[in-house]
C-alpha cells in the first residue's frame, strides 16, 4: 500500500492493510496485488491500456504550501513541536519549516521512501487523498495519517469548480485520468468534510477551502472554534487614570503622614491586570494571569484590585468589555448547537469560566445560543439586522462586508457568518463576504491584488447554502469581472480612501453606477472608454494591470 501503515490496534474500526500489498478489482472480487516500485505506473483495469503515474503529481514549490501556512499563521505549529509531512513529495514544506527553525520531517512512498514515518504532534496529509485512484487505499491512507498524529492532523485536497469541465480527461473510478496520466479526484468542500468525519469518527474543522484541522483533544478543538467567534479589540488607548476623584472641602484636620497610594505604587502591575480583564470581560483565572499571586499580595484579592480600578473611572470600559465578550460567547454557543453538545466537564477551563460568569449555567447558555440560531435562520430578522449594520455596503438583496469588520455586525449576522464558517473555513481567507438577505446563503469573494488594485479582478467565488448545507466553488479568473467603488467597503479613515474616491469619480464620468455590486466586465469597460474618446483613462483606472491578471 503506497500510503498505508499498520494500525495501532487490530481491533480498530478502520482496518488497514499491510503496506506490502494493495487492492485491485478482479471482476466482482477484491484481490491483493503486489506492491509497485516507486515511480512505476499503476495499471488501471477499468480503462483499457491506461496507467496512473502518481510520481508526476509532486510539485516543485518555492514557498510553503497553503495548509502549512495556516499552521504558522494560526499559531498551531509551536517551537519545539514535531511535524510530519505524510506524503511530502519533493519536500518543499520540510525544507521551509526547517529553515524557520521547526522540527520537521517527512515521508513519501516514491520521493522519500526512507524518510521517518513515526508519530508527531502535527501530521500534514497535504493534497494526497485526491491523487489516490483506489478508494480503499485512500481511506487507509487517511486512517494511517490520523494514527500518527498525537495532537493535530491537517488534511487538504483539491476542491472542484462547480461549473468546470476538465477537457481531455477520462473518467476513472470516482475521479478523472488527466492528460499526464495522473489521477485527480475533485472533492466538494462538504463532501471532503463528511468523508474525513465518517472515516475518523471525529469532527473536522474547515480552515480554508479544501483544508481541514482534526484535533485529537476535544478541548483544543473547542478553544480553536471559540477563538473564531472572539472579536479583536484594541485596548491600547485605554490607559489607567491615576488621578483620584476630588472631594468637597472639609474642615482642616491635623496633618497626618500621607498614606501610600497602592494604585500608583503598583501601576505597571495593574495595567497588565487590566489588559487581561478587558480582554476576558471578567476576572482572569489564577493560572490565566502570570502575576496573580503578586496581585493578591498587593491588594488582598483580584476582586479588590478590580474594584480599585473601577473606582478610578474604568467602569464604563469594563461594561463594554463584558457586553462584547458575552456577545462573542453567545455566537460560539449558537454554533455549538449544530454539533453534538460537548459535556461541560470536557470544555477547557477558561470556556467553563466564561459560561459560568456570563450565563450562570451551561444549559442556559445553550438555550440562549439556540434562540440566536433560530433568529439567524429567520429571513425577517436577518433583514432587520442588515438594516442595523453600520459597516459594509448593501442593496435590497445583500450586505457585503470585509472580514475585518465582521465583529462589528449585529449578533444575528455574526451567527449567520459563523455557521457558514463551519463549512467554508476561516473567513479571513476571503476578501469580501456577501450575506444574502432572503436565501440563507453567504458568498465568499476572492479578488486578485485586492489590497492594492483600484479595480480588483474577481478570481474565485465560494457560495455556502446554509439551508441545503452545500458549498459550491466557482472559478472566475478568466471572466474579467471587476470590483467597482471599493472605497464603500472601507472605513472612512482608511488611507486608501482618497485615491479610491478619485478613481470612482472617473467611473461616474463614464456613466457607471454605484447602485449595484457588479459593473461592466473588462471588455465592456474598454468599449465604454473607447466611446468616450479618453484612451488615457484605461491607465488611470489601472485597467492594464487588471487585464494582466485575467491573462
Buried (B, 14 or more C-beta within 10 A) or exposed (E): BBBBBEBEEEEEEBEBBEBEBBBBBEEEEEEEEEBBEBEEBBEBEEBEEBEBBBBBBBEEBEEBBBBBBBBBEBEBBEEEBBBBBBBBBBBBBBBBBBEEEBBBBBBBBBBBEEBEBEEBBBBBBBBBBBBBBBEBBBBBBBBBBBBBBBBBBBBBBBBBBBEEEEEEEEEBBEBBBBEEBBBBBBBBBBBBBBBBBEBBEBBBBBBBBBBBBBBBEBBBBBBBBBEBBBEEBEEEEBEBEEEEEEEEEEEEEEEEEEEEEBBEEBEEBBEBBBBBBBBBBBBBBEEBBEBBEBBBEBBEEBEBBBEBBBEBEBEEBBEBBBEBBBBBBBBBBBBBBBEEEBEBEEBBEBBBBBBBBBBEEBEEBBBBBBEBBEBBBEEEBBBBBBEEBEBBBBEEBBBBBBBEBBBBBBBBBBBBBBBBBBBBBBBBBBBBBBBBBEBBBBBBBBBBBBEEBBBBBBBBBBBBBBEEBBBBBBBBBEBBBBBBBBBBBBEEEEEBBEEBEEBBEBBEEBEBEBEEBEBBBBEEBBEBBEEEEBEEBBEEBBBEBBBEBBE
